[in-house]
């Protein structure tokens, strides 16, 4: 079956389907469009046609649009499958990407931004709403470091001594620094660990393994 510039729009709300059709023509120019308002209707169209592009809603009356993505890809691997939805949560997003989505656009996005994202297909840019792109990036950011990792070696030494019961003056003597310097270090340690007293600092030191394993 030859590939055409035909587009499939899978959307069960007629007004939204019309809106998507208009935005599609603005972004990519006039081209033939097939409309499917249900999963069953989409299945039938997918079996008998190859599409250049498919805009797929997730919340269909007789199924989840994400289940149509692998069917489209199996029938026509070159078809660009773009999810168009109101769901901006990670669960829907990553389920769609795992199923083969090539883009993910939110239908409540500002009209010009939607058209611009859709038009990026011509330049090989994956259409992603800005909030969706941020959500994807968030998934790959390293988890915040535990508070203890923010302490310098000297601050850890001071915390260890204070947690073992030494006074600021005694800890200063052990570290060969002035009591004033030790007090300044301790203030920074309290700020970094978000504690307000020696007892809370001692518990943090225990959790950090500075006093041996917690029993």
N, C-alpha and C positions, 0 to 999 in steps of 0.2 A: 504494500500500500504506500504510495508516494507521500512524502512529507509536504504539507502545504503551509500557508501562513494563517491557517484557520485557528481560531481561539475558542476554548471552552470555558464558559463561566458557570460555575456550580454555586447557586445561591437561591434560597427558597423564598426570600422576600422580594417581590417584584420591583418595588421602588429602589431597593438596594442594587438589584441586578441592572436596572436602567442606569443608575449612578455609576456603577462599575464599567458598564459599556461606554458611557460618555468619557470617563477618565481614560479608559483604554484607547479610544480613538484619539484623544488629545495627546497621549503619550507616544503612541506607536503608529498613528495614522489609521485610515479606514481599512478594515479587513473583515472578512466574514466571521461571524460569531454564532456559536451554538450555545443555547441556554438550557441548563438542567436545574430543576427546582427540587430534586430529591436524589438520594443515593442510587435508587433503582434506575431512574432516568439517566443519570450520569453513567452508570455501568453500561447501559445499552449504547450510549453514544461512544464511550471509550472503545467498545468492542469493534465498532464499525468505522472509526475514524482515527487518523493520526493528527495530532495538534502541535502547533509550534509553541503554544502557551496555554496553560490552564490556570484559572483563578479559582481557588477552592475554599469554600466556606467550611468551617468545622462543625457548626451546629445545625445539622440537617434533620428534618422531621423523621426520617427513617434510618438514621445511622450517623456515624461520626465521619466527617469528611477526611480525617487522617487515614482512614482505611482505604480511601480511593487513591491515595498517592502511589503506593506500590503497584496498584493495578495500571495506572497511567504509565508509570515508568517501565513496567514489563511489556506493555503494548507498544510503547514508543519511548525508548530511553532518552532521546534527544529533546523531548518535551520539557519546557521550563514550567515547573509546578510552583506557583506562588500561592501561599495561604493568605486569604483575605478574611479577617476575623475581628471580633471585638475582644477576644481573650488575649491578655497580655502577660499571663502568669507563666512561670518557668515550666510547669507541668505540660501545658498545651504546646508551648514553644518547642521544647526538646523532643516531645513525642512526634511532632510534625517533622522536625529536622531528621530524626532517626528514620522516619518513614520515607524520606526522599524529597522533602520540600527544598526548593532552590531559593526561596525567599519567604518573608513573613511580613505582611503589611497590615496595619490596624485600620479598620474602616472608619474610625472616628478621627483619623489624622486630618490635619488641615489639607484642603483640597490640592493646593499647589504642590505641597510637599509630597502628597500621594502620587501625583502625576510625575513629579521629578524622579521619585524612587522607581516607579514603574518604567519610565523612559530609560533608566540606566541599563536595562536589559540589552539595549542596542550597543552599549559600550562594554558589555560583559560584566556589569556590576550587579552583584546579588541584591535584589530589592529588600531592604530591611528598614522598618520604621526606626527612628532614632532611639526611642525607648527600648525597643527590642535589641538593637545593637548594644546598648549599654548593659542590658540584662545578660547577654551572651558574654560580654567582657567580664562582668562581675563573677561569673562562674569559674573563671580561670585566674582570678586574682588570688595570691596567697592569703591564707588566713592570718589575721592579726597576730603578731608575736605575743606570747605570754608576757605579762608585765615584767617578770624577772629578767627576760632577755634584753630589756632596755637598760639594765644596770651595768655600769662599768665594772671591771674587776675590783677596783678599789672600793666602790660602793658596796659590792657583794661582801668584801672582807669586813667592812664596817658593820653591815647588817648582821653578819654571822656573829661577830663579837657582841653586839648589842643584844642579839637574841639569846646569847648564852649567859646574859646577866651582867656584863660589864657596863660600867657607867661610860658616859661620853668621854670623860677624862681618861679612864682606864683604857678604852678602845684607842684613844689617840696615842697613848703611850705605846701600846702594842704595835701600832702602825707607824710610829715615829713621826707623827704629825702633831700640830698644835691642837688643843681642845677647840679653839675657834674654827679651825679648818674641819675638824671632825663634826662639829655641830652643823656646819654648812653642808657637808656631805649627807648628814642624816636628814636634814630638811629636804634635800633633793630626793633621797631614797623614799621618804614618806610620800612625796608628791608623785613619784613614778609608780609606786605601789598602791596609791590611793588609800593610805591608812593614816590614822590620826594618833596612834599611841604605840608604846613599846610592845604591848601584848599582841596587837594586830600585826605589827611588824614581825614578831617572833613566829606567828602562825604562817605568815607568808614565807619566811625563811625555811620553815619546816616543809611547806608544800614545794618549795624550790629545791629541796634536797641539800640545803646548806648545813643542816643539823643531823644528817643521817636519814635513814628511811623512817617514814611515819608509821607508827604501829597502830 
